[in-house]
Structure formats: C-alpha cells, structure tokens
Amino acid sequence: LIIPLTEAAPMVEIKYDISGVLRYTIEGVWYTQGLASDTITVQPDPQLYLKYFHSRDVFSDDPFTAEVEHPVPFHLGVLIENRG
C-alpha cells in the first residue's frame, strides 16, 4: 500500500515511476528480490470547504425553566466546495 502525501500532486495528477526490493529471511538466510517497476498516477487530494446552515428558528429545551420542552426537528443543510 502506497499512500502519497498531499505534496505529491498538489494541483494536477502526476505520474511516478516506482519500483522496489523485497528482502526476507528463511532459516537465517537472507534473500533479495527486485520488484518490477511500474507507473502510478497520483491524483490531487480534495480540499473540501464546508458551510453549514439551518432553519432560522430552532426550538429545544429551555435550560432556565423547570419544565422540559421537547426538541422540534429542523432542517440542516451543508454546501461542500472542492477547492483542490
């Protein structure tokens, strides 16, 4: 699993050539195997900006009274903008 940093593709997708080496031991003997190279494409991370809004009047329990008022459901909305 390869998880790139945000800086790997800050604004546009970028292609990288990658490869590696696998090293392991069996009964104390070290083995090394080169891995085939490949090209991966790193996409930019989303940069999400959220703006919440709700009904102007929201009703619930008044903490300054002894009587317990039940909450009234209200609408909650969110605008999501990807600036990435």
Secondary structure, 3 states (H helix, E strand, C coil): CCCCCHHHCCCCCEEEEEEEEEEEEECCEEEEEEEEEEEEEECCCCCEEEEEEECCCCCCCCCCCCCCCCCCCCCEEEEEEECC
